[in-house]
Amino acid sequence: MLNNKLNKEPVEVIALFGYKMTPCQPLTFKRRYGNEVEVTELLRSRIKFAGTVTYHIFDVMVGQKKYQLEFNSVDLSWHATAA
């Protein structure tokens, strides 16, 4: 279960790439033991560099809940944390 910034949970994400001025926009994500949920709003996106890894970070809303989705450019994995 997502409960803090230190608890990253692997998720499956469906994203739209190359859409208008946003190079990537997460549309839905599915938690390991949950249903697929729709991202209702993209609040912010940014990039973080850590050595050879580039993280693409998306602050999103799912209904009234905030989540942070993080894409790892090296292993192509997505993780979510509750904000």
Backbone as a chain_set.jsonl record, in Angstrom:
{"seq": "MLNNKLNKEPVEVIALFGYKMTPCQPLTFKRRYGNEVEVTELLRSRIKFAGTVTYHIFDVMVGQKKYQLEFNSVDLSWHATAA", "coords": {"N": [[0.833, -1.183, 0.0], [0.447, 2.264, -0.728], [1.978, 4.702, 1.219], [3.802, 6.675, 1.96], [6.453, 8.979, 0.925], [8.763, 7.468, 0.854], [8.008, 4.954, 0.203], [7.961, 3.45, -2.548], [6.033, 2.118, -5.077], [5.919, -0.393, -7.531], [4.349, 0.146, -10.654], [2.116, -0.279, -13.449], [1.958, 1.674, -16.304], [-0.006, 3.503, -18.58], [0.75, 5.673, -21.065], [0.727, 8.717, -22.942], [2.739, 9.644, -25.528], [4.592, 12.364, -26.888], [2.6, 14.378, -27.095], [1.228, 17.319, -28.016], [2.61, 20.04, -26.332], [3.605, 18.574, -24.28], [5.886, 16.121, -23.693], [5.435, 13.584, -22.593], [2.626, 12.081, -21.183], [1.088, 10.659, -18.507], [-1.696, 8.491, -18.561], [-3.247, 6.443, -17.376], [-2.808, 4.239, -14.529], [-1.835, 1.131, -13.052], [-1.898, -0.533, -10.077], [-0.099, -3.129, -8.343], [-1.81, -4.906, -6.885], [-4.334, -3.921, -7.466], [-6.988, -2.055, -9.065], [-7.04, -0.621, -12.372], [-6.484, 2.825, -12.577], [-7.625, 6.048, -13.541], [-5.779, 8.848, -14.531], [-6.653, 11.989, -13.618], [-5.731, 14.551, -13.767], [-2.8, 16.205, -14.824], [-0.463, 17.614, -12.89], [2.181, 18.589, -12.722], [5.35, 18.189, -14.318], [8.69, 16.975, -14.309], [12.28, 16.607, -14.567], [14.799, 14.547, -13.198], [18.194, 14.061, -12.599], [20.359, 11.428, -11.856], [23.322, 10.332, -11.563], [23.897, 8.068, -14.078], [21.27, 7.716, -14.618], [18.158, 8.935, -15.67], [15.349, 10.36, -14.308], [11.98, 10.712, -14.916], [9.537, 12.616, -13.635], [6.235, 12.806, -12.521], [3.685, 14.681, -11.2], [0.507, 13.923, -10.302], [-3.109, 13.886, -10.337], [-5.599, 11.748, -9.105], [-8.744, 11.594, -9.139], [-9.49, 12.964, -6.101], [-7.067, 12.466, -4.945], [-3.529, 12.814, -4.64], [-0.735, 11.732, -6.491], [2.622, 10.65, -7.175], [4.239, 9.833, -10.021], [6.943, 8.026, -11.288], [9.296, 7.64, -13.777], [11.863, 5.532, -14.766], [14.58, 5.947, -16.773], [16.547, 4.139, -17.469], [16.021, 1.382, -16.711], [13.458, 1.35, -17.597], [11.243, 1.331, -15.915], [8.257, 2.036, -13.985], [7.234, 3.783, -11.081], [5.14, 4.464, -8.258], [4.179, 6.844, -5.797], [2.318, 7.904, -2.982], [1.267, 11.198, -2.589]], "CA": [[0.0, 0.0, 0.0], [1.194, 3.503, -0.768], [1.719, 5.479, 2.421], [4.69, 7.82, 2.117], [7.391, 9.211, -0.171], [9.809, 6.454, 0.852], [7.419, 3.685, -0.202], [7.679, 3.441, -3.976], [5.37, 0.892, -5.502], [5.947, -0.568, -8.981], [3.045, 0.237, -11.298], [2.06, -0.311, -14.912], [1.418, 2.961, -16.728], [-0.301, 3.785, -19.978], [1.077, 7.084, -21.244], [0.681, 9.277, -24.292], [4.023, 10.279, -25.798], [4.623, 13.325, -27.982], [1.31, 15.039, -27.181], [1.329, 18.784, -27.981], [3.838, 20.546, -25.707], [4.002, 17.636, -23.229], [6.483, 14.949, -24.337], [4.854, 12.36, -22.042], [1.521, 12.341, -20.259], [0.475, 9.435, -17.995], [-3.153, 8.485, -18.674], [-3.759, 5.521, -16.358], [-1.812, 3.336, -13.963], [-2.391, -0.023, -12.359], [-1.087, -1.023, -8.975], [0.097, -4.577, -8.374], [-2.993, -5.604, -6.385], [-5.458, -2.991, -7.544], [-7.592, -1.793, -10.359], [-6.473, 0.458, -13.15], [-7.105, 4.103, -12.251], [-7.411, 7.084, -14.544], [-5.187, 10.11, -14.108], [-7.623, 13.023, -13.967], [-5.04, 15.824, -14.039], [-1.344, 16.277, -14.72], [-0.168, 18.859, -12.184], [3.532, 19.054, -13.004], [6.336, 17.18, -14.698], [10.063, 17.449, -14.205], [13.321, 15.604, -14.793], [15.843, 14.496, -12.17], [19.354, 13.285, -13.032], [21.08, 10.759, -10.777], [24.356, 9.54, -12.236], [23.548, 7.75, -15.467], [19.824, 7.516, -14.698], [17.271, 10.092, -15.753], [14.005, 10.078, -13.807], [10.925, 11.617, -15.355], [8.645, 12.625, -12.477], [4.942, 13.407, -12.83], [2.738, 14.864, -10.103], [-0.8, 13.746, -10.935], [-4.304, 13.718, -9.509], [-6.539, 10.667, -9.41], [-9.864, 12.087, -8.335], [-9.028, 13.939, -5.102], [-5.795, 11.999, -4.382], [-2.311, 13.152, -5.371], [0.288, 10.704, -6.619], [3.797, 10.979, -7.946], [4.671, 8.737, -10.879], [8.347, 8.213, -11.627], [9.759, 6.76, -14.846], [13.306, 5.327, -14.776], [14.961, 5.86, -18.183], [17.493, 3.047, -17.707], [15.35, 0.072, -16.713], [12.118, 1.581, -18.164], [10.223, 0.991, -14.928], [7.445, 3.087, -13.389], [6.913, 3.627, -9.659], [4.202, 5.466, -7.737], [4.124, 7.14, -4.358], [1.229, 8.798, -2.619], [1.799, 12.52, -2.212]], "C": [[0.877, 1.245, 0.0], [0.917, 4.288, 0.502], [2.684, 6.618, 2.662], [5.658, 7.906, 0.946], [8.472, 8.141, -0.254], [9.313, 5.108, 0.342], [7.018, 3.737, -1.67], [7.122, 2.085, -4.354], [5.476, 0.76, -7.02], [4.521, -0.54, -9.539], [3.212, 0.071, -12.8], [1.355, 0.961, -15.347], [1.119, 2.934, -18.215], [-0.126, 5.285, -20.138], [0.994, 7.458, -22.715], [1.987, 10.027, -24.505], [3.907, 11.228, -26.983], [3.313, 14.052, -28.184], [1.482, 16.542, -26.984], [2.656, 19.207, -27.369], [4.34, 19.631, -24.587], [4.582, 16.387, -23.883], [5.922, 13.622, -23.843], [3.765, 12.747, -21.06], [0.932, 11.009, -19.8], [-1.05, 9.543, -18.061], [-3.808, 7.619, -17.609], [-2.577, 4.798, -15.726], [-2.519, 2.261, -13.155], [-1.405, -0.478, -11.301], [-1.061, -2.547, -9.008], [-1.169, -5.336, -7.956], [-4.215, -4.693, -6.425], [-5.99, -2.873, -8.951], [-6.809, -0.706, -11.084], [-7.222, 1.74, -12.81], [-6.725, 5.138, -13.31], [-6.809, 8.328, -13.903], [-6.139, 11.208, -14.563], [-6.96, 14.353, -14.275], [-3.542, 15.657, -13.875], [-1.017, 17.631, -14.105], [1.172, 19.46, -12.596], [4.377, 17.895, -13.473], [7.712, 17.805, -14.627], [11.011, 16.277, -14.426], [14.349, 15.712, -13.679], [16.955, 13.583, -12.689], [20.068, 12.721, -11.81], [22.112, 9.835, -11.406], [23.988, 9.323, -13.687], [22.048, 7.578, -15.675], [19.107, 8.863, -14.783], [15.902, 9.648, -15.285], [13.059, 11.144, -14.33], [9.834, 11.514, -14.296], [7.382, 13.41, -12.818], [4.109, 13.483, -11.553], [1.352, 14.864, -10.736], [-1.901, 13.666, -9.881], [-5.09, 12.528, -10.039], [-7.751, 10.962, -8.54], [-9.361, 13.178, -7.408], [-7.683, 13.563, -4.489], [-4.629, 12.391, -5.279], [-1.349, 11.97, -5.351], [1.479, 11.287, -7.358], [4.187, 9.719, -8.714], [6.082, 9.045, -11.345], [8.751, 7.167, -12.666], [11.282, 6.736, -14.84], [13.732, 5.079, -16.221], [15.92, 4.716, -18.49], [16.79, 1.7, -17.754], [13.884, 0.145, -17.185], [10.993, 1.201, -17.209], [9.485, 2.236, -14.447], [7.21, 2.752, -11.928], [5.979, 4.752, -9.241], [4.399, 5.631, -6.246], [2.929, 8.052, -4.127], [1.84, 10.106, -2.155], [1.1, 13.05, -0.983]], "O": [[1.923, 1.278, 0.648], [-0.242, 4.524, 0.841], [2.408, 7.469, 3.508], [5.688, 7.028, 0.084], [9.041, 7.925, -1.324], [10.116, 4.214, 0.076], [5.869, 4.034, -1.995], [7.671, 1.044, -3.996], [5.155, 1.709, -7.735], [3.606, -1.13, -8.963], [4.3, 0.253, -13.348], [0.289, 1.296, -14.832], [1.899, 2.407, -19.009], [-0.766, 6.074, -19.443], [1.168, 6.623, -23.603], [2.309, 10.943, -23.749], [3.214, 10.939, -27.959], [2.934, 14.326, -29.323], [1.845, 16.985, -25.894], [3.715, 18.782, -27.831], [5.395, 19.891, -24.007], [3.857, 15.66, -24.561], [5.926, 12.637, -24.581], [3.951, 13.623, -20.215], [0.337, 10.294, -20.606], [-1.625, 10.558, -17.668], [-4.808, 8.014, -17.008], [-1.487, 4.745, -16.297], [-3.626, 2.448, -12.651], [-0.243, -0.769, -11.586], [-1.914, -3.175, -9.636], [-1.552, -6.306, -8.611], [-5.034, -4.706, -5.506], [-5.503, -3.506, -9.888], [-6.022, 0.026, -10.483], [-8.452, 1.747, -12.76], [-5.64, 5.091, -13.889], [-7.276, 8.797, -12.865], [-6.405, 11.345, -15.757], [-7.541, 15.195, -14.961], [-3.072, 15.047, -12.915], [-1.26, 18.672, -14.716], [1.292, 20.669, -12.794], [4.153, 16.751, -13.077], [7.883, 19.003, -14.852], [10.599, 15.118, -14.466], [14.725, 16.808, -13.264], [16.693, 12.476, -13.158], [20.346, 13.441, -10.851], [21.808, 8.69, -11.742], [23.79, 10.278, -14.438], [21.605, 7.32, -16.794], [19.424, 9.8, -14.051], [15.35, 8.675, -15.798], [13.32, 12.339, -14.196], [9.271, 10.44, -14.086], [7.446, 14.527, -13.333], [3.861, 12.467, -10.904], [1.052, 15.692, -11.596], [-1.649, 13.413, -8.703], [-5.226, 12.331, -11.247], [-7.78, 10.625, -7.356], [-8.861, 14.204, -7.868], [-7.198, 14.265, -3.602], [-4.715, 12.315, -6.504], [-1.177, 11.303, -4.331], [1.363, 12.283, -8.072], [4.433, 8.669, -8.12], [6.387, 10.168, -11.745], [8.571, 5.967, -12.459], [11.923, 7.785, -14.9], [13.294, 4.105, -16.833], [16.09, 4.355, -19.655], [16.939, 0.953, -18.722], [13.166, -0.855, -17.174], [9.915, 0.795, -17.644], [10.016, 3.345, -14.493], [7.011, 1.591, -11.57], [6.02, 5.851, -9.795], [4.739, 4.688, -5.532], [2.58, 8.869, -4.98], [2.821, 10.113, -1.412], [1.414, 14.146, -0.519]]}, "num_chains": 1, "name": "protein.A"}
